[in-house]
Amino acid sequence: MNLNEAECRSAFAVARVARLATADADAQPHLVPVTFAVDGNHVFFAVDAKPKRSTALKRLRNIEQNPAVSLLVDEYDEEWARLWWVRADGRARTLPDPQAGADDGGSGREFAIGRLRAKYPQYADMDLAGPVVEIEVTRWSGWRFA
Amino acid sequence: MNLNEAECRSAFAVARVARLATADADAQPHLVPVTFAVDGNHVFFAVDAKPKRSTALKRLRNIEQNPAVSLLVDEYDEEWARLWWVRADGRARTLPDPQAGADDGGSGREFAIGRLRAKYPQYADMDLAGPVVEIEVTRWSGWRFA
């Protein structure tokens, strides 16, 4: 059965990991897991100091080419009657960095970092000097088996 | 650090759930969790009898418009040094159904269903009369924290 928007948002917000799908201009999808924080209809994630496969990140290049993204939270269980998922579709942008002359003086970026640090104690000791992405969710959808 | 292809394939094959990203012709990504089975460089999933949000499934419409897909397996752990993921990028097609006059008499579809039933005891009692999708993986990539 379908979940309503409030159910979607609350289940999504407390999940510890989401999967981010982006697509390049040629509609080739790309997937990566992300740690994230939610504020209302905004989802934030940072390019943090976890080691990466490369520094020129495909996820950021795709967002620049094509801001349409999708995020998924789900939990697997061998008892399939317990399965559920929530998807957040929206548009992504990299938040301006004050060191690059952000219009807002970097307050959007600082807010997002604050939410990430509040959710993940792991971020306490971690540098968050890299890009921070904000997704404006335009559609929440969700499902549970029964 | 990056995982090599053999590490990617073996970690992916035994995972119980993957997330499937498709994109429509306008490059809007779409995400859904899927149960799946692997044989070499092929990944199979079925549109099974788990309840769905709708019967005209966006994942299948997208594959018809644009066969480029990405699948992700990952496991979250609060100890971030244990994080890992594996991604399989490839091209998807719905396997011909013998009732629709499949060229191969439906043997590809039957093979895929056999792999799915072998992996998931949950499929023993479940009708698998719906579409079955095969993904030919063209690139395995994976990462673990350390």
Interface residues (C-beta under 8 A of the other chain):
Chain A: M1 N2 R16 V17 R19 A21 T22 A23 D24 A25 D26 A27 Q28 P29 H30 L31 V32 P33 K50 P51 K52 R53 N66 A68 V69 S70 L71 L72 D74 Y76 E78 W80 L83 W85 R87 D89 Q122 S141 W143 F145 A146
Chain B: M1 N2 R16 V17 R19 A21 T22 A23 D24 A25 D26 A27 Q28 P29 H30 L31 V32 P33 K50 P51 K52 R53 N66 A68 V69 S70 L71 L72 D74 Y76 E78 W80 L83 W85 R87 D89 Q122 S141 W143 F145 A146
